[in-house]
């Protein structure tokens, strides 16, 4: 049994395809297939069920692949220990970020990382929460910035900040003249939502659960529309197609300035309003953003440096956590 063979079976389990796994490992498919077969013969177990165009992991294979991933991480940790003796921050850090955080946090975060830890470049991966959790589990990324809640996968986590939601309404909308809106008022509007897979969609539906079931009844809730990104949805709001909720960091600074001083853009046609609950004692809707990483990840200094760089960002309107 070799580390290379373990690397191959982890790749096959991840890709569910021998050809794609071979490409990911930069070897030919016959080379990878022979190595996997050799390991199966040595262990006297079947790791994968093979069918036309599809590969699945056997129940016993799942356990073996999980252990193989752990062994590979421990082997990589030996190299990291050696590196830390020279420079604890040396080497790239692979960071995953969900779609509704990346565009608003990364520009300033990358700048701070370049200034503070130039020897630790960030390798960035933007994706859905479920995919990033899978990539964390398989070691494809080192850590991820996510929004709670998400399934407990035994990850180490550090809270970063609590971020309130604001309602985005067209500037000529009747609600635009108010200082704030309530969830009850939003229920009567056409709500613009992110597509399935975005965790922020679920956050919006927690505030306005009625939109989870679409209705074409003009007397009831009107059918919601979906967009591929928050920026696309904001353009739809500016065009008067409906209203939406956005996280505070997605609100441009110029959008909160006095109208006469704002530059002509889509944001001129959007009004951002705090969302208040009908019950004054209830907390306004918000999400908790956290940094997550595998407990077996050994570059503690890198995680600490990344957290410090995040805290160095301006983060307007959010409640920082320690």
C-alpha positions in Angstrom: 0.0 0.0 0.0 1.4 3.4 -1.0 0.3 7.0 -0.5 -0.1 7.3 -4.2 -2.6 4.4 -4.2 -4.5 6.1 -1.4 -4.5 9.4 -3.4 -6.0 7.5 -6.3 -8.9 5.9 -4.4 -9.8 9.3 -2.8 -9.8 10.9 -6.3 -12.1 8.1 -7.7 -14.5 8.5 -4.7 -14.6 12.2 -5.2 -15.0 12.2 -9.0 -17.2 9.1 -9.3 -15.3 8.5 -12.6 -12.0 6.8 -13.3 -11.1 9.0 -16.2 -11.8 12.3 -14.3 -9.9 10.9 -11.3 -6.9 10.1 -13.5 -7.0 13.7 -15.0 -7.1 15.1 -11.5 -4.1 13.1 -10.5 -2.2 13.9 -13.7 -1.8 10.2 -14.7 -3.3 8.0 -17.4 -6.5 6.1 -16.7 -4.8 2.7 -17.1 -2.2 3.6 -14.6 -4.8 4.7 -12.1 -7.0 1.7 -12.7 -4.2 -0.8 -12.3 -3.2 0.9 -9.0 -6.7 0.8 -7.6 -7.1 -2.9 -8.6 -3.8 -3.7 -7.0 -4.9 -2.1 -3.7 -8.3 -3.9 -3.8 -6.4 -7.2 -4.3 -4.0 -6.4 -1.4 -6.9 -5.5 0.9 -9.1 -8.3 -0.5 -12.1 -6.0 -0.6 -14.1 -4.3 -3.3 -13.8 -0.5 -3.0 -15.9 0.5 -6.0 -18.9 -0.7 -7.9 -18.2 -0.2 -11.6 -20.9 0.3 -14.3 -21.1 1.9 -17.7 -20.3 5.6 -17.2 -20.7 5.5 -13.4 -18.7 4.5 -10.4 -20.0 4.2 -6.8 -18.2 3.6 -3.6 -19.1 0.4 -1.7 -20.2 0.8 2.0 -16.8 -0.7 3.2 -15.1 1.4 0.6 -16.6 4.6 2.2 -14.8 3.7 5.4 -11.5 2.9 3.7 -11.6 6.1 1.6 -12.3 8.2 4.7 -9.3 6.6 6.4 -7.2 7.1 3.3 -8.1 10.8 3.3 -7.0 11.0 7.0 -3.7 9.3 6.2 -3.0 11.7 3.3 -3.7 14.7 5.5 -1.3 13.3 8.2 1.3 12.8 5.5 0.8 16.4 4.3 1.0 17.5 8.0 4.6 16.2 8.2 5.5 18.6 5.3 3.6 21.4 7.0 5.5 20.9 10.3 8.8 21.2 8.4 7.6 24.4 6.7 6.4 25.9 10.0 10.0 25.5 11.3 11.0 28.0 8.7 7.9 30.1 8.3 4.5 29.1 9.8 2.7 31.1 7.0 4.6 29.9 4.0 2.5 28.4 1.3 -0.9 29.0 -0.3 -4.1 28.8 1.7 -7.1 27.4 -0.2 -10.2 29.3 0.9 -13.8 28.6 -0.1 -16.5 31.3 0.1 -20.2 31.1 -0.6 -21.6 33.2 -3.5 -23.5 35.7 -1.3 -20.3 36.6 0.7 -17.5 36.4 -1.9 -18.2 39.5 -4.0 -18.6 41.8 -0.9 -15.8 40.5 1.4 -13.1 39.2 -0.9 -11.9 42.5 -2.6 -10.8 44.0 0.8 -9.8 40.7 2.3 -7.4 39.8 -0.5 -5.8 43.3 -0.2 -5.2 42.8 3.5 -3.8 39.4 3.0 -1.4 40.7 0.4 -0.2 43.4 2.7 0.0 41.2 5.9 1.0 37.8 4.6 2.4 38.0 1.1 4.0 34.6 1.6 0.5 33.0 2.0 -1.4 33.7 -1.2 -5.1 32.9 -1.1 -6.4 30.3 -3.6 -10.1 31.1 -3.8 -13.0 28.8 -4.6 -16.6 30.2 -4.7 -19.4 27.7 -4.5 -22.6 26.6 -2.7 -22.5 25.7 1.0 -23.1 22.0 0.3 -20.3 21.8 -2.2 -17.9 23.7 0.0 -18.6 21.3 2.9 -17.8 18.4 0.6 -14.6 20.0 -0.6 -13.6 20.6 3.1 -14.2 16.9 3.8 -12.2 15.7 0.9 -9.3 18.2 1.5 -9.9 20.1 -1.8 -10.0 23.3 0.2 -8.3 24.2 3.6 -11.1 26.4 5.1 -14.3 28.1 4.1 -16.3 31.2 5.0 -20.0 30.1 5.4 -23.2 31.3 6.8 -25.0 29.3 9.5 -26.9 27.1 9.8 -25.4 24.1 7.9 -25.1 20.4 8.7 -22.7 19.6 11.6 -19.9 17.8 9.9 -17.4 17.8 12.9 -15.6 20.9 11.6 -13.7 23.4 13.7 -15.4 26.8 13.5 -14.8 30.4 14.5 -17.6 33.0 14.4 -16.7 36.1 12.4 -19.7 38.4 12.4 -23.5 38.7 12.6 -24.9 40.4 9.5 -28.4 41.9 9.4 -30.6 41.8 6.3 -32.0 44.8 4.6 -35.0 45.0 2.3 -34.3 46.3 -1.2 -37.3 48.0 -2.8 -37.6 50.2 -6.0 -37.2 53.9 -5.1 -40.7 54.7 -6.5 -42.3 51.9 -4.4 -44.8 52.9 -1.7 -42.6 51.2 1.0 -39.6 53.3 -0.1 -40.9 56.3 1.9 -40.8 54.4 5.2 -37.8 54.3 7.6 -38.2 50.5 7.9 -40.4 47.6 6.8 -41.8 44.6 8.5 -41.8 41.0 7.3 -45.6 41.3 7.3 -45.4 44.1 4.7 -43.0 42.1 2.5 -45.5 39.2 2.4 -47.7 41.3 0.1 -45.0 42.0 -2.4 -43.5 40.1 -5.4 -40.3 38.6 -3.8 -37.2 38.1 -5.9 -35.3 35.0 -4.7 -32.0 33.4 -5.4 -32.2 30.0 -7.1 -32.2 26.6 -5.3 -28.8 25.8 -3.7 -28.1 29.2 -2.3 -28.3 29.2 1.5 -29.3 32.9 1.4 -32.5 31.8 -0.3 -33.3 29.7 2.8 -32.5 32.7 5.0 -35.0 34.8 3.1 -37.7 32.1 3.3 -37.2 32.0 7.1 -38.1 35.7 7.3 -41.0 35.2 4.8 -41.9 31.5 4.8 -45.0 32.2 2.8 -42.9 32.5 -0.3 -41.8 28.9 0.0 -45.1 28.0 -1.8 -45.8 30.0 -5.0 -49.3 31.2 -5.7 -50.6 32.9 -8.8 -53.7 34.0 -7.0 -53.8 37.8 -7.3 -55.6 38.1 -3.9 -52.8 36.1 -2.2 -49.0 35.9 -2.5 -47.8 36.6 -6.0 -45.4 34.2 -7.8 -41.8 34.8 -6.8 -39.1 35.2 -9.4 -35.6 33.8 -9.2 -32.2 35.2 -10.1 -28.7 33.6 -10.4 -26.9 36.1 -8.1 -27.7 38.9 -5.7 -26.4 41.5 -8.2 -28.8 40.2 -10.9 -31.7 40.4 -8.4 -30.7 44.0 -7.4 -30.9 44.9 -11.1 -34.4 43.4 -11.2 -35.4 45.4 -8.2 -34.1 48.6 -9.9 -36.3 47.7 -12.9 -39.3 47.6 -10.6 -39.9 43.8 -10.9 -40.2 43.3 -7.1 -38.5 43.5 -3.8 -35.8 41.3 -2.1 -33.7 40.9 1.0 -29.9 41.4 0.9 -27.2 41.0 3.5 -25.8 44.3 4.8 -22.4 44.0 3.1 -24.2 43.7 -0.3 -25.5 47.3 0.1 -23.2 49.8 -1.7 -21.9 52.6 0.5 -23.2 55.2 -2.0 -26.7 53.7 -1.7 -27.0 55.0 1.8 -25.8 58.5 0.9 -28.1 61.5 0.4 -29.9 61.1 -3.0 -28.5 64.4 -4.4 -25.0 63.2 -3.8 -25.4 59.8 -5.4 -24.0 58.9 -8.8 -26.6 57.9 -11.4 -26.7 54.1 -11.4 -29.0 51.2 -10.7 -28.5 51.9 -7.0 -30.2 55.3 -7.5 -33.4 53.3 -8.2 -33.2 51.1 -5.1 -34.0 52.0 -1.5 -32.5 49.9 1.3 -34.6 49.7 4.5 -34.0 47.9 7.8 -36.4 45.0 8.4 -38.2 45.1 11.8 -40.3 42.4 13.4 -43.9 43.1 14.3 -42.9 42.3 17.9 -40.6 45.1 18.9 -38.7 42.8 21.3 -37.7 40.3 18.5 -34.3 40.6 17.0 -34.2 41.8 13.3 -33.4 39.0 10.8 -29.7 38.3 10.3 -27.2 35.6 9.5 -24.1 34.4 11.4 -21.0 34.2 9.2 -18.3 31.7 10.4 -14.9 30.4 9.3 -14.8 26.6 9.2 -11.9 24.2 8.7 -11.1 20.5 9.3 -10.0 19.7 12.8 -7.1 17.7 11.3 -5.8 20.9 9.5 -2.5 21.7 11.1 -1.8 25.3 9.9 -3.2 27.0 13.0 -1.1 30.1 12.3 -2.6 30.4 8.8 -6.2 30.2 10.2 -5.3 32.9 12.8 -3.7 35.1 10.1 -6.8 34.8 7.9 -9.1 35.7 10.8 -7.1 38.7 11.6 -7.2 39.8 8.0 -11.0 39.4 8.0 -11.3 41.5 11.2 -9.1 44.2 9.6 -11.8 44.6 6.9 -14.2 47.5 7.4 -17.4 45.3 7.5 -19.9 48.2 7.8 -23.1 47.5 9.6 -22.2 44.1 11.0 -21.6 42.9 14.6 -18.1 41.5 14.8 -17.6 38.4 16.9 -14.5 37.1 18.7 
